[in-house]
């Protein structure tokens, strides 16, 4: 049965095993959904996210590590030190698969250690180990040392110096180059003095599946479909940055000069195809993935040193350290990406605060005496230097290490900070696709494009036929019908984050796979009888659970907003000229369709209707 849990109490140095209630799993699946309910039940509202009262939940899902395509994923959740609301991040690689092969589905970490420790899990055995000798090491060195201690086949999830220094957007890194990046889960690990969790697993992650043959048949069909879809070839050839030029030149959707523009003259120089042409040495895939969108790059740079078969930057990183700061130097971005992986930093928030710092100096909010740096647009060497200073909390990097909201407050520039609920905006322009504005405003972890990537529909033209979603019905600058589209995709994406499957493989990311097939997959993985409507209700329940957590932490309608740049200021040129995000009208319809009251609280009637009556 899925739900085997390790409860690690760092304060009293104990590890216990538990079996989660079957009803809880049927209600929330696993991953971020199950973690949100655990945190809702076990955390008191208003606690210090960096205090011992906070808890970390590492969670797999019922498909993690199985034959299902792109199932090598897991999540990390806690109260976020960056936003003060629900924090969650997901990651690929092999760590989640290894955990399930070791006979464990979730790890709940509570308390705070007196001295640095790490947890080792191996085929049903587990122990706390001293990590004093690992404290201060970066991610690759920590991984190497642990593998020498416990075995080369160990898969390691760890923090680097950014987590140890409690940078509020520190990531939890696994497999050296994969990140549970957003919302500062690495800072929570650092505050708890938990350096790492290493895993060796040799068991069968299908042990909870009754109809193994039926599951094998369906997952083979799904894998073949994903393998053959045209989007898979594009992602394998050029990674997640395959369309950077199109984003810039066609849609004006490449954030440039801290969102002052949507088109970047240097788009080719930082694009996936350019990376493939000049720097790519290999590709890599997460567990059970037929796509292999991961980049492996090498370079010899006089200014930025040598990279030898390192993880290459993805779209968000190329834009956040590139166009957002007017930087068209690929080698500097590759180095910044390697440093973020080494130190354990979320590349979106890190690149964002770097661009904010440049904008702040350009707008006269700070000067060179305060930053001790020459922060000009496109100054690639200073961009890379700031990554070091953020991770080390050195100089002005210490200000930026607390995130854009606190950094802006420190320099009296609050109106210049681009965030939602404290989370820095990712690299998608809301004025280019207005549904993305609604996505940012209503996402449960703050500004996030991956809690409902509506760009699949209104930018790239993907359809979801069995839900009667056709891209022609959703022009990117229109607002009509966008609330309904947003809700459907939010519900689906919350299912993906809870079953722990990659969004590239399921609708609309792979439009050749239907929601009905998704229901069949989940039915076989869980033993539940599910159809399309059940899947959407499951997503609604998970999304609503997360909203309830945030409402308890003080979130209301006034937080479901966007920076005024996007609602009041239009670009003067390009395909988005004259466009602003009419958020208020979309939000009104969204609340009504969600079953929320005018303050953004789920109504008792809606809670009862989706199986959450006990929370009324």
Secondary structure as the mmCIF struct_conf table of DSSP 4:
data_model
#
loop_
_struct_conf.conf_type_id
_struct_conf.id
_struct_conf.beg_label_comp_id
_struct_conf.beg_label_asym_id
_struct_conf.beg_label_seq_id
_struct_conf.end_label_comp_id
_struct_conf.end_label_asym_id
_struct_conf.end_label_seq_id
STRN STRN1 UNK A 4 UNK A 9
TURN_TY1_P TURN_TY1_P1 UNK A 10 UNK A 13
STRN STRN2 UNK A 14 UNK A 19
HELX_RH_AL_P HELX_RH_AL_P1 UNK A 22 UNK A 28
BEND BEND1 UNK A 30 UNK A 30
HELX_RH_AL_P HELX_RH_AL_P2 UNK A 31 UNK A 42
HELX_LH_PP_P HELX_LH_PP_P1 UNK A 43 UNK A 44
TURN_TY1_P TURN_TY1_P2 UNK A 45 UNK A 46
TURN_TY1_P TURN_TY1_P3 UNK A 49 UNK A 50
BEND BEND2 UNK A 51 UNK A 51
TURN_TY1_P TURN_TY1_P4 UNK A 52 UNK A 53
STRN STRN3 UNK A 56 UNK A 59
TURN_TY1_P TURN_TY1_P5 UNK A 62 UNK A 65
BEND BEND3 UNK A 66 UNK A 68
TURN_TY1_P TURN_TY1_P6 UNK A 69 UNK A 70
STRN STRN4 UNK A 74 UNK A 79
TURN_TY1_P TURN_TY1_P7 UNK A 81 UNK A 83
BEND BEND4 UNK A 84 UNK A 85
STRN STRN5 UNK A 86 UNK A 91
BEND BEND5 UNK A 93 UNK A 94
HELX_RH_AL_P HELX_RH_AL_P3 UNK A 95 UNK A 101
TURN_TY1_P TURN_TY1_P8 UNK A 102 UNK A 103
BEND BEND6 UNK A 105 UNK A 105
STRN STRN6 UNK A 106 UNK A 110
BEND BEND7 UNK A 111 UNK A 111
BEND BEND8 UNK A 114 UNK A 115
STRN STRN7 UNK A 117 UNK A 122
TURN_TY1_P TURN_TY1_P9 UNK A 123 UNK A 124
STRN STRN8 UNK A 125 UNK A 130
TURN_TY1_P TURN_TY1_P10 UNK A 132 UNK A 136
HELX_RH_AL_P HELX_RH_AL_P4 UNK A 139 UNK A 150
TURN_TY1_P TURN_TY1_P11 UNK A 152 UNK A 153
STRN STRN9 UNK A 155 UNK A 158
HELX_RH_AL_P HELX_RH_AL_P5 UNK A 161 UNK A 164
TURN_TY1_P TURN_TY1_P12 UNK A 165 UNK A 166
TURN_TY1_P TURN_TY1_P13 UNK A 168 UNK A 169
STRN STRN10 UNK A 170 UNK A 170
HELX_LH_PP_P HELX_LH_PP_P2 UNK A 171 UNK A 171
STRN STRN11 UNK A 172 UNK A 174
TURN_TY1_P TURN_TY1_P14 UNK A 175 UNK A 177
STRN STRN12 UNK A 178 UNK A 180
HELX_RH_3T_P HELX_RH_3T_P1 UNK A 182 UNK A 184
HELX_RH_AL_P HELX_RH_AL_P6 UNK A 185 UNK A 191
TURN_TY1_P TURN_TY1_P15 UNK A 192 UNK A 193
STRN STRN13 UNK A 194 UNK A 200
BEND BEND9 UNK A 203 UNK A 203
TURN_TY1_P TURN_TY1_P16 UNK A 205 UNK A 208
BEND BEND10 UNK A 210 UNK A 210
HELX_RH_AL_P HELX_RH_AL_P7 UNK A 212 UNK A 228
BEND BEND11 UNK A 229 UNK A 229
HELX_RH_AL_P HELX_RH_AL_P8 UNK A 230 UNK A 238
HELX_RH_3T_P HELX_RH_3T_P2 UNK A 239 UNK A 241
TURN_TY1_P TURN_TY1_P17 UNK A 242 UNK A 243
HELX_RH_AL_P HELX_RH_AL_P9 UNK A 244 UNK A 249
TURN_TY1_P TURN_TY1_P18 UNK A 250 UNK A 251
BEND BEND12 UNK A 254 UNK A 254
STRN STRN14 UNK A 256 UNK A 256
TURN_TY1_P TURN_TY1_P19 UNK A 257 UNK A 260
STRN STRN15 UNK A 261 UNK A 261
BEND BEND13 UNK A 262 UNK A 262
TURN_TY1_P TURN_TY1_P20 UNK A 265 UNK A 267
HELX_RH_3T_P HELX_RH_3T_P3 UNK A 268 UNK A 270
BEND BEND14 UNK A 271 UNK A 271
HELX_RH_AL_P HELX_RH_AL_P10 UNK A 272 UNK A 278
TURN_TY1_P TURN_TY1_P21 UNK A 279 UNK A 279
STRN STRN16 UNK A 280 UNK A 284
TURN_TY1_P TURN_TY1_P22 UNK A 287 UNK A 288
BEND BEND15 UNK A 290 UNK A 291
STRN STRN17 UNK A 294 UNK A 301
TURN_TY1_P TURN_TY1_P23 UNK A 302 UNK A 304
STRN STRN18 UNK A 305 UNK A 311
HELX_LH_PP_P HELX_LH_PP_P3 UNK A 312 UNK A 313
HELX_RH_AL_P HELX_RH_AL_P11 UNK A 315 UNK A 320
TURN_TY1_P TURN_TY1_P24 UNK A 321 UNK A 322
HELX_RH_3T_P HELX_RH_3T_P4 UNK A 323 UNK A 325
TURN_TY1_P TURN_TY1_P25 UNK A 326 UNK A 326
HELX_RH_AL_P HELX_RH_AL_P12 UNK A 330 UNK A 343
TURN_TY1_P TURN_TY1_P26 UNK A 344 UNK A 344
STRN STRN19 UNK A 345 UNK A 345
HELX_RH_AL_P HELX_RH_AL_P13 UNK A 347 UNK A 362
TURN_TY1_P TURN_TY1_P27 UNK A 363 UNK A 364
BEND BEND16 UNK A 365 UNK A 366
HELX_RH_AL_P HELX_RH_AL_P14 UNK A 368 UNK A 371
BEND BEND17 UNK A 373 UNK A 373
TURN_TY1_P TURN_TY1_P28 UNK A 377 UNK A 378
HELX_RH_AL_P HELX_RH_AL_P15 UNK A 380 UNK A 392
TURN_TY1_P TURN_TY1_P29 UNK A 393 UNK A 393
TURN_TY1_P TURN_TY1_P30 UNK A 395 UNK A 395
HELX_RH_AL_P HELX_RH_AL_P16 UNK A 396 UNK A 400
TURN_TY1_P TURN_TY1_P31 UNK A 401 UNK A 402
HELX_RH_AL_P HELX_RH_AL_P17 UNK A 404 UNK A 410
TURN_TY1_P TURN_TY1_P32 UNK A 411 UNK A 412
HELX_RH_3T_P HELX_RH_3T_P5 UNK A 414 UNK A 416
STRN STRN20 UNK A 419 UNK A 420
TURN_TY1_P TURN_TY1_P33 UNK A 421 UNK A 422
STRN STRN21 UNK A 423 UNK A 424
HELX_LH_PP_P HELX_LH_PP_P4 UNK A 425 UNK A 425
BEND BEND18 UNK A 427 UNK A 427
TURN_TY1_P TURN_TY1_P34 UNK A 430 UNK A 432
BEND BEND19 UNK A 433 UNK A 433
HELX_RH_AL_P HELX_RH_AL_P18 UNK A 434 UNK A 442
TURN_TY1_P TURN_TY1_P35 UNK A 444 UNK A 445
BEND BEND20 UNK A 446 UNK A 447
BEND BEND21 UNK A 449 UNK A 449
TURN_TY1_P TURN_TY1_P36 UNK A 450 UNK A 451
BEND BEND22 UNK A 452 UNK A 452
TURN_TY1_P TURN_TY1_P37 UNK A 454 UNK A 454
HELX_RH_AL_P HELX_RH_AL_P19 UNK A 455 UNK A 458
TURN_TY1_P TURN_TY1_P38 UNK A 459 UNK A 460
STRN STRN22 UNK A 464 UNK A 464
HELX_RH_3T_P HELX_RH_3T_P6 UNK A 465 UNK A 467
TURN_TY1_P TURN_TY1_P39 UNK A 468 UNK A 468
STRN STRN23 UNK A 469 UNK A 469
HELX_RH_3T_P HELX_RH_3T_P7 UNK A 471 UNK A 473
TURN_TY1_P TURN_TY1_P40 UNK A 476 UNK A 477
TURN_TY1_P TURN_TY1_P41 UNK A 480 UNK A 481
HELX_RH_AL_P HELX_RH_AL_P20 UNK A 482 UNK A 499
TURN_TY1_P TURN_TY1_P42 UNK A 500 UNK A 500
TURN_TY1_P TURN_TY1_P43 UNK A 503 UNK A 504
BEND BEND23 UNK A 505 UNK A 506
TURN_TY1_P TURN_TY1_P44 UNK A 507 UNK A 509
BEND BEND24 UNK A 510 UNK A 510
TURN_TY1_P TURN_TY1_P45 UNK A 511 UNK A 512
BEND BEND25 UNK A 513 UNK A 513
HELX_RH_AL_P HELX_RH_AL_P21 UNK A 515 UNK A 526
HELX_RH_AL_P HELX_RH_AL_P22 UNK A 532 UNK A 552
TURN_TY1_P TURN_TY1_P46 UNK A 553 UNK A 554
HELX_RH_3T_P HELX_RH_3T_P8 UNK A 557 UNK A 559
BEND BEND26 UNK A 560 UNK A 560
HELX_RH_AL_P HELX_RH_AL_P23 UNK A 564 UNK A 568
STRN STRN24 UNK A 571 UNK A 571
BEND BEND27 UNK A 572 UNK A 574
TURN_TY1_P TURN_TY1_P47 UNK A 575 UNK A 576
STRN STRN25 UNK A 577 UNK A 577
TURN_TY1_P TURN_TY1_P48 UNK A 578 UNK A 578
HELX_RH_AL_P HELX_RH_AL_P24 UNK A 583 UNK A 594
TURN_TY1_P TURN_TY1_P49 UNK A 595 UNK A 595
STRN STRN26 UNK A 596 UNK A 596
TURN_TY1_P TURN_TY1_P50 UNK A 598 UNK A 599
BEND BEND28 UNK A 600 UNK A 600
HELX_LH_PP_P HELX_LH_PP_P5 UNK A 601 UNK A 601
STRN STRN27 UNK A 602 UNK A 602
HELX_LH_PP_P HELX_LH_PP_P6 UNK A 603 UNK A 603
HELX_RH_AL_P HELX_RH_AL_P25 UNK A 604 UNK A 609
TURN_TY1_P TURN_TY1_P51 UNK A 610 UNK A 611
HELX_RH_3T_P HELX_RH_3T_P9 UNK A 613 UNK A 615
#
